[in-house]
Amino acid sequence: MLRRLVRFLASMAALLVASFAMIHLIPGDPVRAALGPAAPVELVEVRRAALGLDQPVPQQLLTYVSNIFTGDFGTSFLTGEPVAEVIASRLPNTLSLAVLATLLSLIIAVPLGMWAAIRTENGRNRGTDLTFSSATGTAVAIPEFLYAIGLVAIFAIGLGWFPPAQKAGPESFVLPIIALAAGPIAMIARISRVQTARELGTDYVRLARAKRLPGARLYLRHVLPNTLTATLTMGGLLLSSLIAGSLLVEYVFAWPGLGLKIVESITQKDYPVAQAVILVYGAVVLIVNLLVDLLLGVLDPTSKIKEA
């Protein structure tokens, strides 16, 4: 646990430095680029002072880090709104999509993978094997934003079953969640199938079958728990990737989350907002990975002993 906490703190320090360096890597004067060439010199200087860009770089870094730890992410170039308020209002919308998509993926993918492994055990049902492999392989290869566009075209515009954009009630969650979860469902189902097939070949499963243990009890009480370690690992990584990967899906559905906001802030050159959102995205991903790592250490301590 201590080793992983140290890695987490080192990663957070690197993330802080990277987010700080972002605004300094923009060619030319970022404030002039954001305000436009016609902006008065006085306004540009005021903005530079507000961002602390008129100070030496080491002092800027110290000020930036101290402000972050006090919850001060600066103010938006365009609206003058505190960036912390922008994040507080939009982060829950992004997290809700990512968490619900992860839960949907696990609920569908784990039983699907187990079913495929049981049905194709010992080379049986070659048609099921081919169909499962082809369908899941294709589903994994399709990007989330293509799922989003297709779902909007069919179920929102074509059939009119769901709203095409914006957050306007429970039904507006359906299409974005499916768009985010479609690929992960296929990926986790493939992993679940491999893990289940491995468990089905173990001695304890053969012994349970020799004792005529009922199939439902064997699969749910014994096989399922032993396949969950890899599935939980993938679920944690999946949640991290969905939080960061929801950007284009939010853009397609005009979802009021951080993904849509970062696209807007980059296109509008609102650098304080973009800088803060990238920092929050990275921090959330690191925190989720740390929690999953610690959870796996509790659930399967022998794997951590072997790793050490």
N, C-alpha and C positions, 0 to 999 in steps of 0.2 A: 504493500500500500504506500509506504514511504517513497519507494522508487518511482511509482507512478505519479505521485503528487509532485515530486521534483520535476519529472518530465512535463507535467501539466503546467507548472509555473514557468519553466523554461520556454515552453511553446507560447504561453501568454505573453511573455516578455518579447519574444520574436514577433508576435502578432502586433503588439503595440508599436514597435519600431517600424514594422512594415506599413501599418496604417498611417503613421506619422510621415513616413517618407513619400507616401503616395502624392501628396500635394506638391512636394518638392521635385517630383519627377516629371511634372507637367511641363512641356516645352514653353519657354517664355514666362510671362507674368501670369499666374493663375487668376489673380484678381482682375487684371485687365481683360483676360480671356472671358471671364464670367460676366463682367459688366459691359463689355463691348468696347470697340475702339472710340466711340463717341462719348464715353463717360468722362466727366470732368476729372482733372487730376486730383483735386481736393477729395472727391468721393473715393477715388482709388486709394489714396493714402489713408483715409479713414478706415476703409475696409482692411487694408494691409495691417494697420495698427490693431484693429479688432481681432484679427487672426494671429497677431503676434509675429507676423512675417518681417517686421522691421527690426527684430532682435537677432542676436547671434544664434546659429543653429543649435548649439548645446542648450542654450537657455530656452529656446523654443521647445525642445524635446522635454526638458524638465517641467515646463509650464503645461505642456500637453498631457503628460502623464499625471501630474497633480490634479489637473482639471477633470480627467477621466475618473480618477478615484473619488472625486467629490460629486460626480454625476453631471458635470458641465461639459457637454459636447459641442458647445458653441451655438450659433444662430444661423438660420437659413439665409443665404444671399438674397433669395427672391422674396420671401414672405416676412423675414425678420422673426419668425417663430423659433423658439428654442428647439434645438434638434432633439433634446431629450424627450420633449413632449411628442414630437413626431414619431419617435421610436416607441414610446409607451402606448401610443394609440394604434400603431400598426403591427407591432410584434405579435400580440395575441392572435391576430388574424392569420399570420403566417404559421405560427405554431399550431393553431387549430387544424389547418389543412394538413400539415406534416404529421401530426400525431394521429389524426383520424385515418389518413392514408396508410400509415404504418400498421395500425390495428387492423384495418381491412385487409391489408396484404397478408398479415400473419394468420388471421382467421380463415382466409380462403386458401392460402398457399400450403400451409402445413397439412391439413387433411387431404388436399389434392395430391401433394407429393407422396404421402403415405399410401393413398389409394393406388397411385400409379405403381409404386414399388411392390405392393402386395399383389396387384393384378398381373404384373409382368415378372413375378418371381420365378426363378429357374428357367427363364427364356420363354415363358408362356405368353400368349396374346401378343404376337409380334405387331399386329395392327395397332393395338393400344400403345405399344412402345414407340412405334414410328410416329403416330399422331401426336402423342405427348411431346416427344423430342422436337418435332418440327414446329408445333404450335408455340411451345415455350421459347424455343430458340428465336423464332420470328418476333415474338412479343418483346423479348429482351432487347432486340436490335432496334426497335422503333423508338425514337426520342419522345419525351413527354409532350413537347409542344405540338408534335404531329397528332398524338392522341387527342390533345385539347382541340385542335382545329377540326379534326374529324368528328368529335363528339358534338361540337357546336353546330357543325354543318348538318348532322343527322338529327340529333335529338332536340336542339334548340330552334334552329331555323327551319329544318325540314318538317319535323313532327310537332314542334311547339310544346314539348312536354316540360322543358325546363327553361329558366331564364338564360339568355346567352352571355350575360355579363353582370358584374356588380354583385355585392352581397345584399340580398333582398329577402332573406328568410331561409328556413332549413332547406328548401328545395334548391337553393342556389349553391349549396355545398356539394351536390351530387356529382355534377360533371367535373369540377376541378379535382375532387378526391379520386374519381375513377381515372382521370388522366394521369395523376401522380402515382396511383397504385398499380396500374396495368403492367408496366414493366417489372416492378419489384415482385408482384405476385408470381410471374413466370420464373424469375430468378430464384426466389425462395423455394418455390415448388420443386425446382430441379435439385436444389441442395437438400431439401427434405427427403426427396426420393432417394438420393444417394445414401444419406444417413440411415434411412429406414431399411434400405436393402442391405446395408452393412450389419445392422442389428438383427435382421431376419436370419443371417447366417451364423449367428453366435450359438454357443452351446446351450445357454439358458433358454433360448427360444425353442431349440429342438427338444429340450427336455420338457418344456411346458406343453408342446404339442404331443409328445409321447404320453403325457399324463392327461391328454384330452382337455386341456384348459380351454374354456370358451374363447372364441376369437376376439370378441369385443373386449373381454377382460385382458387378454394377452396384449392386444394392440394399444389399448388406452391406458392401462395401468402399468405396463412394463416397457413396451417398445417406445411409446410416445415420450415419457420423461427422459429416456436415454438418447433421444434424438434432438432434444431441445437446446443443448449447449451451443451447437453450431448455428442453430436457427436463431437463438437469442443474440449471438454475436452478429449475425447478418442483420437482425432486426435493429440493433443499435447503430450499426454502420448505415443502415437504410434510413433511419430517422435523421441522422446527420446529413446524408446526401439529399434527402427530400427537403430539408430546411434550406440548404444552399441551392438545390436544383429547382425549387419552386418559382424561380425568377421568371422564366419564360411562360410558365403556366399562369402565373398571376397576371402577366402582361396580356396574354390572350383573353383572359376572362375579366380584365380590368378589376382584379381583386384588390381591395384596399390593404395590401400587406407590404412588407418591406421589399419584396421582389419588385413590385410595380414602382415603389418609391425610388429604388436605386436606379432603375432604368430612367425614370423622369429626371432624377438629380444629375445623372451623367449627361443626358442629352441637353439639359438646360444649364449645365456647368455650375450646378449648385454644389461646390466641392465639400463644404463642411458636412452636408447631409450624406453625400456619397462616402466620405471618409468614415463617418460614424456608423453608417449601416454596414459597411464592410467589416468594421471592427466587431460589431455586435454579431454578425453572421459567424465570423471566425470563433468568437468566444462561446457562442451557443454550441457549435460543433465540437469544440474541445471539451466543454463540460459534459455533453452527452457521451462522448467517447470515454471520458474518465469514469462516469457513473456505470456505464456498461462494463468496463474493464473490472471495476471493483465488484460489481454484481456477479460476474462470472467467476471471480476469485472466491466468492462466498459459496456459489452453487457447485463449483468444481475445483476445490482446493488442490487436488492431486495434479491437475494440469499446470497450475502455477508452480508447484514444487518441481515438476519435471522441467519447466521452462527455466527456473532459477538454477 
